[in-house]
Amino acid sequence: MALFDVFDLAGSGMRAQSLRLNVTASNLANADNVATRPEEAYRARHPVFSAQMREVGLSMPGRQGAETTGVRVLGIVESGTPPVKRYEPSHPLADEQGYVFATNVNPIEEMVNMLSASRSYQSNVEVLNTTKELLLGTLRLGQ
């Protein structure tokens, strides 16, 4: 891995965590939604990530195989947890039996996701800052 590849690696991590923060914010914004039918209820969404790999050729002695070059977003999936059925006969969206279907978003889980994504983002920023300082220090050696 070349020295400047660190910027691409950390940048892809920051983009992934930014997406994770946006999805979590969307989940929290919809945490109190209710619907008349279970199919209409908001379902929590979660991003799916994968390591982006690059083949390392035979031209580099002793380094065969693949190396990680960043984070790739595979997509955003909906949670399979069923919506919560609540008895609220006075609610305007209640069905004939008096039930509404609430979202399956767990606010505590989402807050933990938000903290984790925020810390991961901060870690990638620190990687960028450290790499920048090392490069500047290397340039100062020649003065």
N, C-alpha and C positions, 0 to 999 in steps of 0.2 A: 504494500500500500504506500503510495506516495504521500508526502507530507501534506500537500494541498488537498488530498482526498478526505482529510479529516473535516474540512469545512463542508463538503458535500454530505458526509456521514452525519455530522451533527445537525446540519440543516434539514435533512430528511427526517431525523428524529423530532426536531422542533415542529415541522409541518404535521407529523403524525399526532403529536401531543396536542397541537392546536386544534386539529380535527376532533380529537377525543374530548377536549374541553367544550367545543361547540355542541357536540352530540349530547354531552352530559347536561349542559345548560338547557338544551331543548327538552330533555327528559324532565328536568326539574321544573321548567316552565309549564309542562303539561301534567304535573303530578296530581293536581286536584280535578282534572277533567273527569266527567262522567258521561255515560251514553245510555240510550234506551236498550240497545242490543249488545251482546258481547262482541260481535264482529265490528262494531263501530267504536269500541273503546280504544283509546290510545295505548299502544304497546311500547315499552321501553326499547330503545335502539342502542346498539353497541357496535363500535368499529372493530374490524378484524384486520390485524397487521401480520406481515410476514417479513422475514429478513430478505433483502434483495442481495442476490449473490452474483459474483462475476467469476468466470473461469480464469484460472491462473495458468498460463501456457507453459510449455516445456522450455521456453527460452530463459526462464529464471531458474537457475540450478537450485535444487533442494526445495522448490516450492511448486508442488503440483496440487491440483484440486481446485477448490473454490475459496473465495474470501468474501466476507460481508462488505457490501458497499453502501448500505443504507436500509431504510425501512420503506416497505411498499404497503399501501393500503389496498387490501383485497376487496373491501366493501363494508357495508353497514348492514347488520342483521337485526331483525326484530326478536325480542325475547319470546320464548315459547310458553312462558308462564301465563296461565289463564287470568282474565280480568277478575277483579274482586266483586262479588255479588253482594250488594248491601240493600237492606230493607229500609226504604225511605218513601213511604206512600205520599207524603206531602210535596215531594220534589217534582218540579214540572216535567222532568224527563222520565219519571217512573213509568214502568210498564203496567199492564192490567193488574198484576199481582202486587204492585207497589215496590218493585225492585229496580235499582239502577246498577249499572256496571261501571265500576271505577277502574282507572288505569292500573297496570301492574308495576308501576314505577315505585321502587323502594328509595325514599329520599335519603336514608342513611347510607345505603350502598352507593348512591349517586354522589354524595358528598365525599365519600372515601375515594371514588373514582376521580373526582375533581382535585382532591389533594394530591393523589398519586400522579395525575397528569401534570399538575402544576410543578411538582418537585422534579419530575422527569424533564420537563421543559427547562427548568432552572439548571439542572445538571448539564444539559446540552449547551446552554449559554456559557456555563463555566468551562466546558471543553473548548468552545470557540475562543473565549478570552485567554485561556492558558496557552492554546496554540498560537494565538496572535502574539502574546508576550514572548514565547519561545522564538518565533520568527524574528521579532524585533531585536531580541537579545543576540541572535545569530548575526543579524546585520550590523549590530554595534561592535561585534568582534573585529570587523574589518577596519574600524576607525583608528 
